[in-house]
Amino acid sequence: MSSVKECHSITHQLHQLLISAQQVDDHILKRADSLLQEREDLLPSIVPPFTEEERMLGAEMNKWNQVINLKMKALKGLIQRDINGLNKTKVTAQKYNNPYESLQTDGMFYDMRN
């Protein structure tokens, strides 16, 4: 199988995986990462001249890549939101466990007029 056809197959698998993903879980992230790595390893072996069939496959891959990029950005946003939520929960838990930790003592004075 030519490198373009292999890349097309891997891109199709990645496209289908991201389209069918309803939520973020470890399995989907690991599978997407492995497909991206396979495709990255394959890209240097793709060199011109291309046949007409390979050009059509390339055009189809470009369309899929646009969708893949949008889905990956959405996944990144979801992951970032989860991380921010965990950080916020951690800070809230620390404040609950030690409520006087974050008090500022600057600006205090003692009145010595007895």
Sequence and secondary structure as in RCSB ss.txt:
>XXXX:A:sequence
MSSVKECHSITHQLHQLLISAQQVDDHILKRADSLLQEREDLLPSIVPPFTEEERMLGAEMNKWNQVINLKMKAL
KGLIQRDINGLNKTKVTAQKYNNPYESLQTDGMFYDMRN
>XXXX:A:secstr
  HHHHHHHHHHHHHHHHHH  S  HHHHHHHHHHHHHHHHHGGG  S   HHHHHHHHHHHHHHHHHHHHHHHH
HHHHHHHHHHHHHHHHHHHHHH TTTT   TT       
